[in-house]
Amino acid sequence: MEFKTLFSRTAMLAALSMPLFLTSCDKDDDPPVVTNTVTDVVVKNDNFSTLESAVIKANLQTTLSGAGPFTVFAPDNAAFAASGITATTLNSLTPAQVQSLLLYHTIGAKILAADVPAGPNAKVITASGDSVFVTKNASGVFINGIKVNTADVPADNGVIHVIGRVLNPPVGNIVETASASGLDSLVKAVLRATNAPGGDPTLATTLSTARLTVFAPTNAAFTQLLGALSLTDINQIPISTLLPVLRYHVVGNRAFSSDLANGALAMLAGGNTTVNLTNGVSGGPTLLGNGNSGNRSNIIATNIVCRNGVVHLIDRVLLP
């Protein structure tokens, strides 16, 4: 049952149960209080219908009608669609899972756009206990690299900022996230470069603990590389080739998509790649490695948050 319907039926029953003597009260009595809590704002806005369904499934409608204050970074219907989250997706999740997702979008304080720290990527703890990273610059306000499309939507118990994508809580460190994301070839390459003779025994630990950004090639990107090398298996790539290639995909600190700019990007192990924000597929961003002979790598997914950094997916292995 939708929350709107539930609310209207509850209001009707409450009205019918009022003592009859109330009908004879003076006309000067105070009018009924009309609230505009976070829940009310979500329910009243048709562009939040998917979010409303999520709030109901998570059983958070009462919480978000409470005293607060709250700041909610609210995905609208277009944001859910852009993130691949449909009604079927929500139905497949448990109430606890949806609650965890929504609380990751919620902060237990009122933060107007003007009060967002300049950052870059100032750490803020959410109601779920996980961290998000906010930035305010000349291009606007960003959370985990996602732009705030409409800021400072007022509510009685806080404020709502409308965002263009759903925020996903971290599932682990960079290596664990790569494994959970199906990046089997990258994980295999990292383990080989860590454990094989002549490799770097600290590589996997560094990627699991240091604060980093990784441009992670997809499995198809590694298949393409193997074909170019006339090989059939990652284990056939010489360590002297594999190790510098993997290091060439790592940037120090967190670099969300909102932090990227046209021009040279310094890689942690040395050397630069070249960023272009608009010359990729459908006008998207690309990276170009020094050894890629002009063959750009499209950044096909951005801002995958990890416990120790962020991952962006690319469709071509970068060559130093």
Secondary structure, DSSP 8 states (H G I E B T S, - for coil): --HHHHHHHHHHHHHHTS-GGGGGS-TTS--------HHHHHHH-GGGHHHHHHHHHTT-TTGGGSS--EEEEEE-HHHHHHTT--HHHHHHS-HHHHHHHHHTTEESS---GGGS---SSEEEE-TTS-EEEEEEETTEEEETTEEEEEEEEEETTEEEEEESS------SSHHHHHHHTT-HHHHHHHHHHHHSTTS-TTHHHHHHHS-EEEEEE-HHHHHHHHHHTT-S-GGGS-HHHHHHHHHTTEEES---GGG--SEEEE-TTS-EEEEESSSSGGG--EEE-TTSTT--EEEEEEEEEETTEEEEEESS----
